[in-house]
Amino acid sequence: MEKLLQINHLSKTFGKNEVLKDIDFTVNRGDVISIIGASGSGKSTLLRCINLLETPTSGEILFHEKNVADRKVKAHEYRSHVGMVFQSFNLFSNMTVLQNCMVGQMKVLRKSKEEAKQTALYYLEKVGMAPYINAKPRQISGGQKQRVAIARALAMNPEVLLFDEPTSALDPEMVGEVLSVMQDLAKEGMTMLVVTHEMAFARDVSTRVVYMNEGVICEQGSPEELFGNPQKQETKDFLARFRNN
């Protein structure tokens, strides 16, 4: 198994509030890891640290065994290998769908306009958004925006894709269209780290599930282990809330 990311003793403090405490885990190529837990348990902060949108207070983030938490690492270069899909889409409102998927390739990967366009079209087709290439974000639905955001991340040819609650800002009827794109990516072997409240996705699509509580990894294992036979009382209580919904 090829190890892509290794998180060692990662901590993050905001003022006196310790949001992440001594986090350790590994991401191997082809893993689909769902991170679950109550709001405020540190899941999104963990993802933002892994993508260097937040600077870890201590610990290491090794990408191909190189510590990217080191100040000397150029964050934008690293981020071209580790893509991120946000809860709120973060599309450029003044650009078309196609331009949104081209701009990063041209600026960061230094691709020509034509090459960037071909790659963008390929991934927009893949997520079912090819008919909307000339639309502006305000002209499309939330589910469509999120699919564009996924295409934009894929166009950078990342080795790992991070998803920060990608369906939580969507109307219920749009959740399925985004999850089905993510499911297809998982089948194709894309390495993904997904912070999610979608328990069916975590159970059915993940290779591993990580349950976080109060800034620590409380329990992790295969979906069968975690959903079928959780070891810790906190995990049992958390999952029981979802079963009763």
N, C-alpha and C positions, 0 to 999 in steps of 0.2 A: 504493500500500500504506500502510495506516495503522500508524504505529509506536506500539506500546503501551508497551513497556519498552525502555530503552536502558541497558546496563550499561557504565560507563566506568572503566577503570583500577581495578577493584575488588580490594582486598586485604583479607585477614583473618589476623590473627596471634593465636595463643593463647600467651601467654608468649613464649618464643623460637621457637616453632614457627609458621612461615609456611604456613598451610593453603591460602590462595588468593593467587595472585601475578598482579597486573595483568591481570585478566579483562576482556575487552571482548566484548560481543555484543548483538544486537538481537532483540527479539521483535515481530513484526508481527501484526496481528489475523488470526486464522485459522491461525496457525502451530501445528503440533504438533512440538515439539522434544524429541527423546529425548537425554538426557545419559547417556553410557555411560563406563565406565572401571573399573579395579580398585577394591576397597575401600580407603578411605583416600586416594583421589585428590582429595577436596575437593568431590565432587558434592553431597552432602547439605548441607554447609556453605554452598555457593553458594545452594541453594534457601532455606535458613534466613536468609541475608542478604537475599535478594530479598524475603522476607516479613517482614523486620525482627525475626525471632525471635533473630537475632544482629546485633549492631551492626557494620557494616563498619569496619575499621581505617582504610581510606582509599578514595577513589573515590566515584563517583556512581551512584545508581540513579534513573533518570529515568522517571517514570510520567506519560504525556501531557506530557512535557517538563518536569515539575516534579521537583526532586530530593527524593525521599522519605527519603534517608539524612540529611537535615537534621534536627537535633534538634527543630525546631519542629513537625514533622509529627506528627499524632496517629496512632500506629501502628494502633489499632483501626479508625479510619475508613478508612485505606488498605487494611487487610486485608479490609474488607467488599467491596472491588473485586478483590482478589487472593486467591482462596481456596486452602486447602491441605488435602491429603489425606495423612495420615501413615501410616507403615509399621505403627504399632501401634493404628490406628483412633481412639484418644483419644475414645471415646464416654463420656458420663456414665453410670456404672453404675447410679445410683439413678433414672434417668429411663427412660421407655419410648422405643421407636424414634421414635414420633411427637413426643414432647416434645424429644428430642435434635435433631430437625430444626426445631423451632419456636423454641427458646430464643434462638438468635443473632439471628433475624429480629426478635423482640420487643425484645431488649436493645439491639442495635446499630442495626437499621434502623427501630426504633420502630413496628413494625407492630402492628396490633390482633391479639388472640388469634385471632379468626376468620380474618383475612387470612393470618396466619402458618400456621394450620392448613391452609387451602386450598392454599397454596403447597407446604407440606411433603407433603401427600397427593399432589399432582401429581408431585413428583419421586420420592417413594417408589414410586409406580406405575411411573414411567419406568424405575427400576432393578430392578423386579420384587420390591419389598419391601412392597407394599400389604397383603398378608395378615398381616404381622407387626407392625402398628403398635402393638399393645398389649404386645408382648414387651419384656422387659428385655434388655440386651446379653448377659447371661450365658446367656440361653435360646436364642441363635442362634449359628450357625457363624461361623468367621472370615471366610469369603467373604461371608456375609450382613452381618456387621458392617462390612466394607469398603464394601459397596454402600450401606449406611445412611450411612456417612461421606461417600460421594460425593454422595448425595442432600442431606445436610446442607450440604455446600459449595455445591451448585447452588442451594439454596433462598435463598442470599444474593445470587443473581444476579450472580456475579462476571464481570469482563471477562477474567480470566486464571485458570486453575486450575493449581496446582502439585501434583505428585504425587511424594512422596518414597518410592521403592521400594514402591509400593502392594501388591505381591504377595509381598514377601519373607518376611512372617510367616505366609503361608498354606500349608496342605497342598497338594501338587501338584494334586489333583483340584479344588481351589477356585480355582486361578489363572485358569482359562479364563472363569469367570463374571464375574470382575472386569474382565479384559481386554476381554471383549465389550462391557461397558458403556462402557468407555473408547473402544473402537473406534466405537461408535455416536455418542458425543459428538464425536469427531473428524470423522465424516461430516457432522454437523450444523454444523460450523464453529466449535466451541468452541476457543478459544486455550488450548493446554496445554503445560506444561513438565514433562517426565516423567523423573525419575531412575530408571533401570531396568536390571535384568540380563536382561530378556526380549528377547533379540536379535531374535526373529521379529517382535515388536511394533515394535521400533525400525526394523526393515527394511521392514515392510509398511505401517505406519500413519503414520510420521513424514513431515513435509515436510522436516525437517532433522535431522541427527544430529550431536551434539557429543561428541567423544572427549576426556576429561580424563585427565591423567596428572600426578601429583605437583603438584597445585595450579595447573596451567596448562591452557588449552585447547590441546591438542596439534594437533588437526585438526578441521575441521567441513565439512559439505557435505550434499548430498542423499544419501538412503540408497543410491542407485545408485553415487554417487561413493565414499562412504565404505566401503560393503561390497564394491563391485565392483572398485574401483581405489584402495585407500588409498595415500597418498603417503609417509607416514612409517613408518619401521621399527617404532616403538613401536606404532602402530596395527595394522600387519600382525601383530605378535607377539600383541597382545591378542586380535584377531579369530581368529587361528589356534587359540587355546586353546578358543574356543567351537565352532569347526568340528570340533575333535577330540572334543568331549564326546559 
